[in-house]
Amino acid sequence: MTKRTAIWTAAAVLGVASAWAAQAFVRSPHRGTASPAAGEVARASRRDLEAVAKATGVVRPVTGAEVRVGSRASGVVERLLVRIGDPVRRGQLLAELDTAELRARRDQAAAALASARAVLAFAAADGGRRRLLALAAAASRADLELGERAAAVSEARVAEARAAVALADTQLGQARIVAPIDGVISSVSTQEGETVSAALAAPTFVTIVDLDRLEVWAYVDETDIGRIRVGQAARFTVDTFPDRAFEGAVAAVYPRAEIRDNVVNYVVVVRFPPPADRVLKPEMTASVSIVLERRPGVLLVPRRAVRSEGGRTVVLVQDGERVTARPVVVGRRDEVSCEIVEGLREGEAVLVAAASPGAPRPG
């Protein structure tokens, strides 16, 4: 058999098969009804319906949960005791400066205090003698006042020296850098051996972030911001855990707009309880849904099951092998579901997808 003969033979077989299928359809006793396989079937069920506003956001530390720890003293970094990622507790030692110069200043101030106290002791004794002489009329009033003035000046110099010692102790204590909050080291800006100067601004040693105090800044479009209220429930996911939803609530709505690419957005702050596993990190991108309205226990069908036919809103109800277009009254909708107020009962089956091209129109 030649190649051309084989092709013509196959075409003839296909033609016969098509004619047989057409005759079988015409003689079929079920013509005029739709098979359950004509579309995807769903059942009307009662569930909660939510109207939500969606926004993109970012995870951020709350105010006071991210601290840049610096030094008010100048000197050489002698020890740096933490690295990026280390957990720290409030009051924990983070770094120490070389304290040789600070200790020398403290010793100098202490010596000055001791000298001032010695001068005060001599002035007090001299004043006592002058008072005795004045009582015996052996000293003039001017000598007595001179002794009292010397004692007063000595007392002032002791107070000044005591303040200098306190200042030296404070500067010596500032050479020890401690953590002001609990958290995790997120960055280290200074290394051992570097010289830091606090003359103009406090140099930053490390940055600490408290991962138990995070929030989400959701950038809500201006078309939805009018319906956002403090206290509304919210949930969000992050890109690294797309199947895990974190629950929270709206804590604040910032009044100032942020314009990005000619789109007006408003910052809505979502607070949430910290997850026990601390999986969230600052600057993670979040997909946020803010619940504007919740309708519990309403009758719902998929949105694709509701269609328009002859100016009416209908659903295709399946009863056995027959499909009927039934008028319905719809209520609220969300992205996937539609509320049926009238015309349908719970548990009834409806067609979601359109019937196949070969199926007849529903009756």
C-alpha positions in Angstrom: 0.0 0.0 0.0 1.4 3.4 -1.0 1.6 6.4 1.4 -1.2 8.2 -0.5 -3.5 5.2 -0.4 -3.0 5.0 3.4 -3.9 8.6 3.9 -7.1 8.3 1.9 -8.1 5.2 3.8 -7.6 6.9 7.2 -9.7 9.9 6.1 -12.5 7.6 5.1 -12.5 5.8 8.4 -12.7 9.1 10.3 -15.6 10.3 8.2 -17.6 7.1 8.9 -16.9 7.5 12.6 -18.1 11.1 12.7 -21.3 10.2 10.8 -22.1 7.4 13.3 -21.5 9.7 16.3 -23.9 12.3 14.8 -26.6 9.8 14.3 -26.1 8.4 17.9 -26.6 12.0 19.3 -29.8 12.6 17.3 -31.3 9.3 18.5 -30.1 9.8 22.1 -33.1 9.8 24.6 -31.3 12.4 26.9 -31.1 15.1 24.3 -32.5 18.4 25.8 -30.9 17.9 29.2 -27.4 18.6 30.5 -25.1 16.0 31.9 -23.5 16.5 35.2 -20.2 16.5 33.3 -21.3 19.5 31.3 -19.7 21.9 34.0 -18.1 22.1 37.3 -20.7 21.4 40.1 -20.8 23.2 43.4 -23.3 23.2 46.2 -24.8 26.2 47.9 -23.5 26.3 51.5 -23.6 28.6 54.5 -20.4 30.2 55.4 -19.0 33.6 56.6 -18.6 36.2 53.9 -16.0 38.9 54.4 -15.4 42.2 52.5 -11.7 43.0 52.7 -9.4 45.7 51.5 -6.1 44.4 50.2 -2.8 46.1 50.4 0.9 45.5 50.2 3.0 46.3 53.3 6.3 45.8 55.0 7.2 44.4 58.5 8.8 47.1 60.7 9.9 47.4 64.3 7.6 49.4 66.5 8.9 52.7 67.9 11.5 51.9 70.5 12.1 48.3 69.3 15.1 49.2 67.1 17.9 51.0 69.0 21.3 52.2 67.7 23.7 51.8 70.7 26.6 54.2 70.8 29.1 55.6 73.2 29.3 59.0 74.9 33.0 58.5 75.6 35.9 58.7 73.2 38.7 56.1 73.0 39.9 52.9 71.4 37.6 49.9 71.3 39.3 47.4 73.5 36.7 44.6 73.4 33.6 43.9 71.2 31.7 41.0 72.7 28.8 40.5 70.3 28.3 39.6 66.6 25.4 40.0 64.2 22.6 37.7 65.1 23.5 37.3 68.7 20.6 37.6 71.2 21.2 40.0 74.0 19.4 41.0 77.2 18.9 44.4 78.7 22.0 45.5 80.7 24.3 42.9 79.0 27.9 44.1 78.3 28.4 44.7 74.5 31.8 46.4 74.3 34.5 48.2 76.3 36.7 51.1 75.5 40.3 51.4 76.6 40.0 53.0 80.1 43.6 54.0 80.9 43.1 57.7 80.2 39.7 57.7 81.9 41.1 56.1 85.0 44.0 58.6 85.1 41.4 61.4 84.9 39.5 59.8 87.7 42.6 59.5 89.9 43.5 63.1 89.2 40.0 64.2 90.3 40.2 62.1 93.4 43.6 63.6 94.3 42.1 67.1 93.8 39.3 66.2 96.1 41.7 65.0 98.8 43.7 68.3 98.5 40.5 70.3 98.8 39.4 68.5 101.9 42.8 69.1 103.5 42.6 72.8 102.7 39.1 72.8 104.2 40.3 71.1 107.4 43.0 73.7 107.8 40.5 76.5 107.1 38.1 75.1 109.6 40.8 74.9 112.3 42.1 78.4 111.6 38.6 79.8 111.7 38.1 78.2 115.1 41.2 79.8 116.5 40.2 83.2 115.1 36.8 82.9 116.8 38.5 82.2 120.2 40.8 85.1 119.7 37.9 87.4 118.8 36.1 86.3 122.0 39.2 87.2 124.0 39.4 90.5 122.2 42.8 89.5 120.9 41.7 89.5 117.2 39.8 92.0 115.2 36.5 91.5 113.5 38.2 91.7 110.1 40.5 88.8 111.0 37.5 86.7 112.0 35.6 87.4 108.8 38.8 86.6 106.8 38.9 83.2 108.4 35.2 82.5 107.8 35.6 83.4 104.2 38.6 81.1 103.7 36.6 78.3 105.2 33.6 79.0 102.9 35.9 79.0 99.9 37.4 75.7 100.9 34.0 74.1 101.3 33.1 75.3 97.7 36.3 73.8 96.4 35.6 70.5 98.1 32.2 70.5 96.4 33.7 71.3 93.0 36.3 68.5 93.4 33.6 66.0 94.5 31.6 66.9 91.3 34.8 66.4 89.2 35.2 62.9 90.7 31.5 62.1 89.9 32.1 63.2 86.3 35.2 61.1 86.0 33.3 58.1 87.4 30.5 58.7 84.9 32.9 58.9 82.0 34.6 55.8 83.2 31.2 54.0 83.3 30.5 55.2 79.8 33.4 53.2 78.5 31.3 50.1 79.1 28.6 49.8 76.4 25.6 47.8 77.6 22.3 46.8 75.9 19.4 49.1 76.6 16.7 46.6 75.5 16.3 42.9 74.9 16.7 41.9 71.3 19.0 40.6 68.5 22.1 42.3 67.1 21.1 43.4 63.6 24.3 45.3 62.7 27.8 46.0 64.0 29.3 49.4 63.0 32.5 49.4 65.0 35.3 46.9 65.4 37.9 46.2 68.0 41.0 48.5 67.7 39.1 51.4 66.1 39.2 54.8 67.7 35.9 56.4 68.3 35.2 60.1 69.0 32.2 61.4 70.8 33.1 65.0 70.4 30.4 65.8 67.8 28.0 62.8 67.8 27.8 59.5 69.7 29.4 56.8 67.5 27.2 53.8 66.8 28.6 50.4 67.9 25.7 48.0 67.3 22.0 48.1 66.3 19.6 46.0 68.4 16.1 44.9 67.2 13.5 43.5 69.4 11.8 40.8 67.3 8.9 40.5 69.8 7.8 44.1 68.9 7.1 44.3 65.2 4.2 45.7 63.2 3.1 45.9 59.6 2.9 49.1 57.6 0.2 48.5 55.0 0.0 50.9 52.1 -3.7 51.2 51.4 -5.1 52.8 48.2 -7.0 56.0 48.6 -10.2 54.3 47.3 -10.3 52.0 50.3 -8.9 54.3 53.1 -12.3 55.8 53.9 -13.5 52.4 55.1 -10.5 51.6 57.4 -11.1 52.0 61.1 -8.9 51.4 64.1 -9.7 48.0 65.7 -10.7 46.2 62.4 -9.4 42.7 62.1 -6.5 42.1 59.7 -4.4 39.3 58.5 -1.3 39.1 56.4 1.2 36.7 54.8 4.8 37.2 54.0 6.6 35.9 50.8 8.7 33.4 52.7 5.6 31.8 54.3 2.8 32.3 51.7 0.6 29.5 53.3 0.7 30.9 56.8 -1.6 33.7 57.8 -0.7 36.0 60.8 -3.7 37.6 62.6 -3.7 41.2 63.8 -5.8 44.4 64.0 -5.6 47.9 62.8 -3.8 50.1 65.4 -3.4 53.4 63.5 -4.2 55.2 60.3 -1.6 57.8 59.4 -3.2 61.0 58.0 -0.4 61.9 55.7 -0.4 60.4 52.2 2.5 58.7 50.5 2.6 59.1 46.7 4.4 56.4 44.8 4.4 56.3 41.0 1.5 58.8 41.0 -0.5 56.5 43.2 -1.8 57.9 46.5 -1.5 55.5 49.5 -2.0 55.9 53.2 -0.1 54.0 55.9 -2.3 51.7 58.0 -0.4 50.2 61.0 -1.4 46.6 61.8 -0.3 45.3 65.2 -0.1 41.5 65.9 1.0 39.2 68.7 4.5 38.0 68.2 4.8 34.5 66.8 6.5 32.1 69.2 9.0 30.9 66.6 10.1 34.5 65.7 9.9 33.8 62.0 9.2 37.4 61.1 12.0 39.8 60.4 12.0 43.6 59.7 11.6 44.7 56.1 9.7 41.5 55.0 7.1 42.2 52.3 3.6 41.5 53.5 0.3 40.9 51.7 -2.4 42.4 53.9 -6.1 41.9 54.0 -8.2 44.2 56.3 -11.7 43.0 57.1 -14.1 45.8 56.3 -17.3 43.7 56.9 -18.1 40.2 58.0 -21.5 38.5 57.4 -21.7 35.2 59.3 -23.6 32.2 58.0 -24.9 33.5 54.7 -25.8 31.2 51.7 -22.9 31.3 49.2 -22.1 30.0 45.8 -19.0 30.6 43.6 -19.1 33.9 41.7 -18.7 32.0 38.4 -22.0 30.3 39.1 -24.0 33.6 38.9 -24.7 34.9 35.4 -27.1 37.2 33.5 -29.7 35.8 31.1 -32.4 37.8 29.5 -32.0 40.7 31.9 -32.2 38.4 35.0 -29.6 37.2 37.4 -29.7 33.4 37.4 -27.9 30.3 38.5 -27.9 26.9 36.7 -29.4 24.5 39.2 -28.8 20.8 38.5 -31.5 18.3 39.4 -30.5 14.8 38.5 -29.6 15.0 34.8 -31.6 18.2 34.1 -30.2 21.8 34.5 -32.6 24.7 35.0 -31.9 28.4 34.9 -33.3 29.8 38.2 -33.6 33.5 39.0 -32.0 34.5 42.2 -31.4 37.7 44.3 -27.8 38.3 45.1 -26.2 40.2 48.0 -22.6 40.8 48.9 -19.7 39.4 47.0 -16.1 38.7 47.6 -13.3 37.6 45.3 -14.6 34.0 45.0 -18.1 33.8 46.4 -21.5 35.5 46.0 -24.3 35.7 48.6 -27.7 34.4 47.5 -30.5 36.2 49.3 -33.5 34.5 47.5 -34.1 31.8 45.0 -31.8 29.0 46.2 -31.7 26.5 49.1 -28.8 25.3 51.0 -27.3 22.1 49.5 -28.7 22.6 46.0 -26.1 21.9 43.2 -25.2 24.6 40.7 -23.0 24.7 37.6 -20.0 26.8 37.9 -18.4 26.5 34.5 -20.3 27.0 31.2 -21.7 24.0 29.5 -19.6 22.4 26.8 -20.3 23.5 23.2 -22.1 20.3 22.3 -24.5 20.5 25.3 -28.0 22.0 24.8 -29.2 25.2 26.5 -30.6 24.7 30.0 -34.4 24.6 30.2 
